[in-house]
């Protein structure tokens, strides 16, 4: 089992270095630096408050489900960051590409990825046609976290699972 864990760990570092190093170019640097903020607290909260305040039903319900999923998904992220204090890749791996003002808290799981999936899943369920826009957008935010040197691929995957699971649970329990 330990051998398998070590192989997965090495594979993850190799994938991280490929995304963070070999894929770097000016076009992606510009777009991913800005698109990553769609998973931040300010964007996810403000966008959903605006939808709730100004959009008609069923948009308002989807925004309330999203805000609930955002609030609830923050708890497992905070707990995981305390239980598994993983150092961010730009601090742990030499020659990692990162950008101004990188985060200094723990890496696992990705809060931005959790938030973007918690934010988009209720809209994808309520409006399936939006999935062709929202799913790639959520995946780009997750990818950007690796590209920017802030998270390992497993951090992003864990955020995807937490955000999607909490959003699905919120929708399932919505009365």
C-alpha positions as CSV (number, residue, x, y, z in Angstrom):
1,X,0.0,0.0,0.0
2,X,2.8,2.4,0.8
3,X,4.4,1.6,-2.5
4,X,1.2,2.6,-4.3
5,X,0.9,5.8,-2.3
6,X,4.5,6.8,-3.2
7,X,3.8,6.1,-6.9
8,X,0.7,8.3,-6.8
9,X,2.6,11.0,-5.0
10,X,5.4,11.0,-7.6
11,X,2.8,11.0,-10.4
12,X,1.0,13.9,-8.9
13,X,4.2,15.9,-8.6
14,X,5.1,15.1,-12.2
15,X,1.6,16.2,-13.3
16,X,1.9,19.4,-11.2
17,X,5.2,20.3,-12.7
18,X,4.0,19.7,-16.2
19,X,0.9,21.9,-15.8
20,X,2.7,24.6,-13.7
21,X,6.0,24.6,-15.7
22,X,5.7,23.3,-19.3
23,X,2.3,24.8,-20.0
24,X,3.2,28.3,-19.0
25,X,2.7,31.0,-21.6
26,X,1.6,34.7,-21.7
27,X,-1.9,33.9,-22.9
28,X,-2.7,31.5,-20.1
29,X,-0.8,33.6,-17.5
30,X,-3.2,36.5,-18.3
31,X,-6.5,34.6,-18.5
32,X,-6.0,32.1,-15.6
33,X,-4.8,34.8,-13.3
34,X,-8.1,36.5,-13.6
35,X,-10.5,33.5,-14.1
36,X,-9.2,31.9,-10.9
37,X,-11.0,34.7,-8.9
38,X,-14.4,33.3,-10.0
39,X,-13.9,30.7,-7.3
40,X,-13.0,33.2,-4.7
41,X,-15.3,34.2,-1.8
42,X,-16.0,37.7,-3.2
43,X,-17.1,36.6,-6.6
44,X,-19.1,33.6,-5.6
45,X,-21.0,35.5,-2.9
46,X,-21.6,38.7,-4.8
47,X,-22.7,37.0,-8.0
48,X,-25.2,34.9,-6.1
49,X,-26.6,37.7,-4.0
50,X,-27.1,39.7,-7.3
51,X,-28.9,36.8,-8.9
52,X,-31.0,36.3,-5.7
53,X,-31.9,40.0,-5.6
54,X,-32.6,40.7,-9.2
55,X,-33.5,37.5,-11.1
56,X,-36.9,35.8,-11.3
57,X,-37.7,32.3,-10.1
58,X,-36.3,29.6,-10.5
59,X,-33.0,31.6,-10.6
60,X,-33.6,32.8,-7.1
61,X,-34.0,29.3,-5.7
62,X,-30.8,28.2,-7.5
63,X,-29.0,31.1,-6.0
64,X,-30.2,30.3,-2.5
65,X,-29.2,26.7,-2.9
66,X,-25.8,27.9,-4.1
67,X,-25.3,30.2,-1.1
68,X,-26.3,27.4,1.2
69,X,-23.9,25.0,-0.5
70,X,-21.1,27.6,-0.3
71,X,-21.6,28.1,3.4
72,X,-21.8,24.4,4.2
73,X,-18.9,23.4,1.9
74,X,-16.6,25.8,3.8
75,X,-16.8,23.6,6.9
76,X,-15.2,20.4,5.5
77,X,-12.6,22.5,3.7
78,X,-11.7,24.3,7.0
79,X,-11.6,21.0,8.8
80,X,-9.4,19.3,6.2
81,X,-7.0,22.2,6.1
82,X,-6.5,21.8,9.9
83,X,-6.3,17.9,9.8
84,X,-4.0,17.8,6.8
85,X,-1.7,20.8,6.9
86,X,-0.2,20.4,3.4
87,X,2.3,23.0,2.3
88,X,1.4,24.8,-0.9
89,X,3.4,23.6,-3.9
90,X,5.1,26.9,-4.6
91,X,6.6,26.7,-1.0
92,X,7.5,23.0,-1.2
93,X,8.8,22.6,-4.8
94,X,11.7,24.7,-6.1
95,X,11.1,26.4,-9.5
96,X,7.4,26.5,-9.1
97,X,5.8,29.4,-11.1
98,X,3.5,31.5,-9.0
99,X,2.1,35.0,-9.2
100,X,1.9,38.1,-6.9
101,X,0.5,37.7,-3.4
102,X,0.3,33.9,-3.3
103,X,-1.8,32.4,-0.5
104,X,0.1,31.2,2.6
105,X,-2.5,28.9,4.3
106,X,-2.6,25.2,3.7
107,X,-3.1,23.6,0.3
108,X,-5.5,20.7,0.9
109,X,-8.2,21.0,-0.3
110,X,-8.7,23.8,-2.8
111,X,-11.2,26.2,-1.4
112,X,-11.6,28.0,-4.8
113,X,-12.4,24.7,-6.5
114,X,-14.8,23.8,-3.8
115,X,-16.5,27.1,-4.1
116,X,-16.8,27.1,-7.9
117,X,-18.3,23.7,-7.9
118,X,-20.6,24.4,-5.0
119,X,-21.7,27.6,-7.0
120,X,-22.2,26.0,-10.4
121,X,-23.8,22.6,-9.6
122,X,-27.2,24.1,-8.5
123,X,-27.4,26.1,-11.7
124,X,-26.4,23.1,-13.8
125,X,-29.2,21.0,-12.2
126,X,-31.8,23.8,-12.5
127,X,-30.8,24.8,-16.0
128,X,-29.1,21.8,-17.7
129,X,-28.4,23.8,-20.9
130,X,-25.9,25.9,-18.8
131,X,-23.8,22.9,-18.1
132,X,-21.9,23.4,-21.4
133,X,-20.7,26.8,-20.1
134,X,-20.6,26.2,-16.3
135,X,-18.8,22.9,-16.2
136,X,-15.8,24.0,-18.3
137,X,-15.7,27.2,-16.4
138,X,-15.6,25.4,-13.1
139,X,-12.9,23.0,-14.5
140,X,-10.8,26.0,-15.7
141,X,-10.9,27.5,-12.2
142,X,-9.7,24.2,-10.7
143,X,-7.0,23.9,-13.4
144,X,-5.9,27.5,-12.7
145,X,-5.2,26.7,-9.1
146,X,-2.5,24.1,-10.3
147,X,-1.3,26.4,-13.1
148,X,-0.7,29.3,-10.6
149,X,1.3,27.0,-8.3
150,X,-1.2,27.2,-5.4
151,X,-2.5,23.6,-5.4
152,X,-1.6,20.1,-6.3
153,X,-4.0,18.1,-8.5
154,X,-5.3,16.1,-5.5
155,X,-6.2,19.4,-3.8
156,X,-8.3,20.4,-6.8
157,X,-9.9,17.0,-7.1
158,X,-10.8,17.0,-3.4
159,X,-12.3,20.5,-3.9
160,X,-14.3,19.2,-6.8
161,X,-15.7,16.3,-4.8
162,X,-16.5,18.4,-1.7
163,X,-18.2,21.2,-3.7
164,X,-20.2,18.9,-5.9
165,X,-21.2,16.6,-3.1
166,X,-22.3,19.4,-0.8
167,X,-24.2,21.1,-3.7
168,X,-25.9,17.8,-4.6
169,X,-26.8,17.2,-1.0
170,X,-28.2,20.7,-0.7
171,X,-30.4,20.2,-3.7
172,X,-31.5,16.8,-2.6
173,X,-32.5,18.1,0.9
174,X,-34.0,21.4,-0.4
175,X,-37.6,21.8,0.7
